[in-house]
Amino acid sequence: MKKILFFILVILFSVGIYLIWNVLLEKSLELKLATSANDLLLKLFAILGGFSILVLFSRRYLFV
C-alpha cells in the first residue's frame, strides 16, 4: 500500500513540475523575457545560484 501511495505521489509531483515549467515557459516567451527553453533554464539557474550565494553569506555572517 505504501509503495502504491509513493508511486502516485511521485507521478503527481512530476506532473506538477511539468505543468509549472510549461506555464513559466509560455509566459516568459509571451513577455519576451526568454528566447527559448534553454535560455529560460539558464536564467533560472543563474537566479538560483545568486540566491544560494546570498543565503550562504548571510548564514556565515549571521552566526559568527
A tleap script that builds the chain and sets N, CA, C and O, in Angstrom:
source leaprc.protein.ff14SB
mol = sequence {
  NMET LYS LYS ILE LEU PHE PHE ILE LEU VAL
  ILE LEU PHE SER VAL GLY ILE TYR LEU ILE
  TRP ASN VAL LEU LEU GLU LYS SER LEU GLU
  LEU LYS LEU ALA THR SER ALA ASN ASP LEU
  LEU LEU LYS LEU PHE ALA ILE LEU GLY GLY
  PHE SER ILE LEU VAL LEU PHE SER ARG ARG
  TYR LEU PHE CVAL
}
set mol.1.N position { 0.827 -1.198 0.000 }
set mol.1.CA position { 0.000 0.000 0.000 }
set mol.1.C position { 0.867 1.256 0.000 }
set mol.1.O position { 0.574 2.217 -0.711 }
set mol.2.N position { 1.943 1.246 0.806 }
set mol.2.CA position { 2.814 2.415 0.877 }
set mol.2.C position { 3.542 2.643 -0.441 }
set mol.2.O position { 3.777 3.785 -0.836 }
set mol.3.N position { 3.901 1.545 -1.128 }
set mol.3.CA position { 4.591 1.686 -2.410 }
set mol.3.C position { 3.679 2.302 -3.457 }
set mol.3.O position { 4.121 3.119 -4.264 }
set mol.4.N position { 2.422 1.919 -3.450 }
set mol.4.CA position { 1.462 2.478 -4.406 }
set mol.4.C position { 1.240 3.952 -4.124 }
set mol.4.O position { 1.199 4.759 -5.053 }
set mol.5.N position { 1.100 4.311 -2.872 }
set mol.5.CA position { 0.923 5.711 -2.496 }
set mol.5.C position { 2.149 6.536 -2.877 }
set mol.5.O position { 2.016 7.649 -3.386 }
set mol.6.N position { 3.338 5.997 -2.635 }
set mol.6.CA position { 4.568 6.683 -3.009 }
set mol.6.C position { 4.639 6.876 -4.523 }
set mol.6.O position { 5.021 7.948 -4.992 }
set mol.7.N position { 4.275 5.855 -5.285 }
set mol.7.CA position { 4.282 5.926 -6.743 }
set mol.7.C position { 3.318 7.002 -7.234 }
set mol.7.O position { 3.656 7.761 -8.143 }
set mol.8.N position { 2.141 7.080 -6.656 }
set mol.8.CA position { 1.156 8.099 -7.038 }
set mol.8.C position { 1.673 9.491 -6.705 }
set mol.8.O position { 1.507 10.416 -7.500 }
set mol.9.N position { 2.297 9.656 -5.542 }
set mol.9.CA position { 2.850 10.962 -5.166 }
set mol.9.C position { 3.977 11.389 -6.101 }
set mol.9.O position { 4.079 12.567 -6.446 }
set mol.10.N position { 4.821 10.452 -6.513 }
set mol.10.CA position { 5.896 10.769 -7.456 }
set mol.10.C position { 5.316 11.203 -8.796 }
set mol.10.O position { 5.813 12.150 -9.405 }
set mol.11.N position { 4.281 10.529 -9.258 }
set mol.11.CA position { 3.645 10.900 -10.526 }
set mol.11.C position { 3.011 12.281 -10.419 }
set mol.11.O position { 3.169 13.097 -11.327 }
set mol.12.N position { 2.301 12.560 -9.337 }
set mol.12.CA position { 1.687 13.879 -9.159 }
set mol.12.C position { 2.738 14.977 -9.078 }
set mol.12.O position { 2.547 16.054 -9.643 }
set mol.13.N position { 3.833 14.725 -8.393 }
set mol.13.CA position { 4.916 15.697 -8.294 }
set mol.13.C position { 5.525 15.968 -9.668 }
set mol.13.O position { 5.796 17.120 -10.009 }
set mol.14.N position { 5.741 14.919 -10.456 }
set mol.14.CA position { 6.319 15.072 -11.792 }
set mol.14.C position { 5.388 15.844 -12.716 }
set mol.14.O position { 5.838 16.709 -13.469 }
set mol.15.N position { 4.113 15.543 -12.666 }
set mol.15.CA position { 3.137 16.255 -13.498 }
set mol.15.C position { 3.059 17.718 -13.076 }
set mol.15.O position { 2.941 18.601 -13.924 }
set mol.16.N position { 3.124 17.978 -11.782 }
set mol.16.CA position { 3.112 19.359 -11.296 }
set mol.16.C position { 4.304 20.152 -11.795 }
set mol.16.O position { 4.150 21.293 -12.230 }
set mol.17.N position { 5.486 19.564 -11.738 }
set mol.17.CA position { 6.684 20.245 -12.242 }
set mol.17.C position { 6.553 20.500 -13.739 }
set mol.17.O position { 6.909 21.577 -14.218 }
set mol.18.N position { 6.046 19.521 -14.479 }
set mol.18.CA position { 5.870 19.676 -15.924 }
set mol.18.C position { 4.905 20.819 -16.238 }
set mol.18.O position { 5.184 21.631 -17.120 }
set mol.19.N position { 3.788 20.895 -15.537 }
set mol.19.CA position { 2.809 21.955 -15.790 }
set mol.19.C position { 3.354 23.327 -15.408 }
set mol.19.O position { 3.126 24.302 -16.124 }
set mol.20.N position { 4.070 23.414 -14.292 }
set mol.20.CA position { 4.675 24.688 -13.893 }
set mol.20.C position { 5.690 25.133 -14.933 }
set mol.20.O position { 5.737 26.310 -15.289 }
set mol.21.N position { 6.506 24.200 -15.428 }
set mol.21.CA position { 7.507 24.549 -16.446 }
set mol.21.C position { 6.824 25.051 -17.713 }
set mol.21.O position { 7.269 26.037 -18.301 }
set mol.22.N position { 5.754 24.391 -18.143 }
set mol.22.CA position { 5.065 24.824 -19.362 }
set mol.22.C position { 4.471 26.217 -19.210 }
set mol.22.O position { 4.588 27.038 -20.119 }
set mol.23.N position { 3.841 26.493 -18.087 }
set mol.23.CA position { 3.248 27.816 -17.861 }
set mol.23.C position { 4.338 28.878 -17.784 }
set mol.23.O position { 4.206 29.950 -18.374 }
set mol.24.N position { 5.407 28.583 -17.062 }
set mol.24.CA position { 6.509 29.534 -16.932 }
set mol.24.C position { 7.150 29.812 -18.280 }
set mol.24.O position { 7.455 30.963 -18.591 }
set mol.25.N position { 7.358 28.785 -19.080 }
set mol.25.CA position { 7.955 28.960 -20.403 }
set mol.25.C position { 7.033 29.749 -21.316 }
set mol.25.O position { 7.485 30.643 -22.031 }
set mol.26.N position { 5.743 29.429 -21.299 }
set mol.26.CA position { 4.786 30.133 -22.151 }
set mol.26.C position { 4.722 31.617 -21.799 }
set mol.26.O position { 4.732 32.465 -22.691 }
set mol.27.N position { 4.656 31.933 -20.521 }
set mol.27.CA position { 4.569 33.340 -20.100 }
set mol.27.C position { 5.865 34.091 -20.393 }
set mol.27.O position { 5.824 35.251 -20.802 }
set mol.28.N position { 7.008 33.450 -20.190 }
set mol.28.CA position { 8.270 34.144 -20.443 }
set mol.28.C position { 8.479 34.380 -21.934 }
set mol.28.O position { 9.045 35.402 -22.320 }
set mol.29.N position { 8.035 33.459 -22.772 }
set mol.29.CA position { 8.132 33.687 -24.216 }
set mol.29.C position { 7.144 34.763 -24.659 }
set mol.29.O position { 7.445 35.563 -25.544 }
set mol.30.N position { 5.972 34.778 -24.043 }
set mol.30.CA position { 4.959 35.780 -24.371 }
set mol.30.C position { 5.426 37.183 -23.987 }
set mol.30.O position { 5.200 38.139 -24.728 }
set mol.31.N position { 6.077 37.305 -22.831 }
set mol.31.CA position { 6.559 38.604 -22.360 }
set mol.31.C position { 7.969 38.927 -22.863 }
set mol.31.O position { 8.536 39.962 -22.514 }
set mol.32.N position { 8.529 38.035 -23.683 }
set mol.32.CA position { 9.871 38.183 -24.267 }
set mol.32.C position { 10.951 38.311 -23.196 }
set mol.32.O position { 11.905 39.074 -23.353 }
set mol.33.N position { 10.795 37.563 -22.115 }
set mol.33.CA position { 11.832 37.502 -21.087 }
set mol.33.C position { 12.892 36.470 -21.441 }
set mol.33.O position { 14.022 36.544 -20.958 }
set mol.34.N position { 12.530 35.506 -22.286 }
set mol.34.CA position { 13.466 34.481 -22.738 }
set mol.34.C position { 13.169 34.183 -24.203 }
set mol.34.O position { 12.042 34.350 -24.670 }
set mol.35.N position { 14.201 33.740 -24.921 }
set mol.35.CA position { 14.015 33.450 -26.344 }
set mol.35.C position { 13.789 31.964 -26.610 }
set mol.35.O position { 13.273 31.594 -27.665 }
set mol.36.N position { 14.173 31.110 -25.654 }
set mol.36.CA position { 13.985 29.672 -25.825 }
set mol.36.C position { 13.928 29.005 -24.454 }
set mol.36.O position { 14.117 29.649 -23.422 }
set mol.37.N position { 13.667 27.721 -24.468 }
set mol.37.CA position { 13.618 26.974 -23.209 }
set mol.37.C position { 14.997 26.916 -22.562 }
set mol.37.O position { 15.115 26.998 -21.340 }
set mol.38.N position { 16.039 26.775 -23.379 }
set mol.38.CA position { 17.398 26.742 -22.829 }
set mol.38.C position { 17.762 28.075 -22.189 }
set mol.38.O position { 18.405 28.109 -21.140 }
set mol.39.N position { 17.354 29.167 -22.817 }
set mol.39.CA position { 17.621 30.496 -22.270 }
set mol.39.C position { 16.912 30.676 -20.931 }
set mol.39.O position { 17.491 31.211 -19.985 }
set mol.40.N position { 15.671 30.235 -20.851 }
set mol.40.CA position { 14.917 30.335 -19.601 }
set mol.40.C position { 15.557 29.490 -18.509 }
set mol.40.O position { 15.669 29.932 -17.365 }
set mol.41.N position { 15.977 28.280 -18.854 }
set mol.41.CA position { 16.609 27.402 -17.871 }
set mol.41.C position { 17.911 28.008 -17.357 }
set mol.41.O position { 18.194 27.944 -16.161 }
set mol.42.N position { 18.698 28.591 -18.248 }
set mol.42.CA position { 19.946 29.233 -17.845 }
set mol.42.C position { 19.681 30.406 -16.908 }
set mol.42.O position { 20.391 30.581 -15.918 }
set mol.43.N position { 18.669 31.204 -17.212 }
set mol.43.CA position { 18.337 32.346 -16.354 }
set mol.43.C position { 17.831 31.886 -14.987 }
set mol.43.O position { 18.164 32.491 -13.968 }
set mol.44.N position { 17.032 30.826 -14.960 }
set mol.44.CA position { 16.545 30.307 -13.678 }
set mol.44.C position { 17.685 29.763 -12.823 }
set mol.44.O position { 17.697 29.957 -11.608 }
set mol.45.N position { 18.652 29.076 -13.457 }
set mol.45.CA position { 19.807 28.579 -12.710 }
set mol.45.C position { 20.675 29.722 -12.200 }
set mol.45.O position { 21.233 29.635 -11.106 }
set mol.46.N position { 20.793 30.798 -12.987 }
set mol.46.CA position { 21.568 31.956 -12.539 }
set mol.46.C position { 20.902 32.607 -11.328 }
set mol.46.O position { 21.584 32.982 -10.374 }
set mol.47.N position { 19.589 32.742 -11.360 }
set mol.47.CA position { 18.862 33.317 -10.222 }
set mol.47.C position { 19.001 32.416 -8.998 }
set mol.47.O position { 19.224 32.901 -7.889 }
set mol.48.N position { 18.870 31.110 -9.198 }
set mol.48.CA position { 19.013 30.165 -8.090 }
set mol.48.C position { 20.417 30.212 -7.501 }
set mol.48.O position { 20.580 30.174 -6.282 }
set mol.49.N position { 21.434 30.294 -8.360 }
set mol.49.CA position { 22.814 30.381 -7.880 }
set mol.49.C position { 23.057 31.651 -7.091 }
set mol.49.O position { 23.689 31.617 -6.036 }
set mol.50.N position { 22.558 32.776 -7.594 }
set mol.50.CA position { 22.710 34.043 -6.876 }
set mol.50.C position { 22.016 34.008 -5.530 }
set mol.50.O position { 22.560 34.489 -4.536 }
set mol.51.N position { 20.833 33.450 -5.491 }
set mol.51.CA position { 20.097 33.340 -4.229 }
set mol.51.C position { 20.833 32.428 -3.249 }
set mol.51.O position { 20.896 32.717 -2.054 }
set mol.52.N position { 21.389 31.331 -3.754 }
set mol.52.CA position { 22.127 30.406 -2.886 }
set mol.52.C position { 23.357 31.076 -2.286 }
set mol.52.O position { 23.663 30.876 -1.111 }
set mol.53.N position { 24.059 31.867 -3.086 }
set mol.53.CA position { 25.233 32.583 -2.581 }
set mol.53.C position { 24.819 33.566 -1.499 }
set mol.53.O position { 25.490 33.678 -0.473 }
set mol.54.N position { 23.720 34.280 -1.717 }
set mol.54.CA position { 23.250 35.225 -0.704 }
set mol.54.C position { 22.887 34.520 0.601 }
set mol.54.O position { 23.203 35.011 1.685 }
set mol.55.N position { 22.231 33.383 0.496 }
set mol.55.CA position { 21.852 32.632 1.698 }
set mol.55.C position { 23.090 32.130 2.433 }
set mol.55.O position { 23.157 32.202 3.660 }
set mol.56.N position { 24.073 31.620 1.686 }
set mol.56.CA position { 25.289 31.124 2.332 }
set mol.56.C position { 26.042 32.241 3.039 }
set mol.56.O position { 26.508 32.058 4.164 }
set mol.57.N position { 26.166 33.404 2.389 }
set mol.57.CA position { 26.869 34.516 3.025 }
set mol.57.C position { 26.097 35.052 4.220 }
set mol.57.O position { 26.699 35.425 5.226 }
set mol.58.N position { 24.779 35.095 4.124 }
set mol.58.CA position { 24.004 35.618 5.248 }
set mol.58.C position { 24.103 34.677 6.449 }
set mol.58.O position { 24.160 35.142 7.587 }
set mol.59.N position { 24.124 33.386 6.218 }
set mol.59.CA position { 24.262 32.435 7.325 }
set mol.59.C position { 25.652 32.506 7.928 }
set mol.59.O position { 25.816 32.389 9.143 }
set mol.60.N position { 26.649 32.696 7.083 }
set mol.60.CA position { 28.018 32.742 7.591 }
set mol.60.C position { 28.213 33.944 8.505 }
set mol.60.O position { 28.801 33.816 9.579 }
set mol.61.N position { 27.732 35.096 8.096 }
set mol.61.CA position { 27.937 36.300 8.889 }
set mol.61.C position { 26.891 36.462 9.992 }
set mol.61.O position { 27.085 37.235 10.930 }
set mol.62.N position { 25.790 35.736 9.876 }
set mol.62.CA position { 24.750 35.837 10.889 }
set mol.62.C position { 25.123 35.071 12.153 }
set mol.62.O position { 24.804 35.506 13.260 }
set mol.63.N position { 25.796 33.936 11.996 }
set mol.63.CA position { 26.102 33.073 13.135 }
set mol.63.C position { 27.556 33.159 13.585 }
set mol.63.O position { 28.063 32.216 14.194 }
set mol.64.N position { 28.228 34.253 13.304 }
set mol.64.CA position { 29.637 34.399 13.725 }
set mol.64.C position { 29.699 34.824 15.166 }
set mol.64.O position { 30.789 35.001 15.711 }
savepdb mol mol.pdb
quit
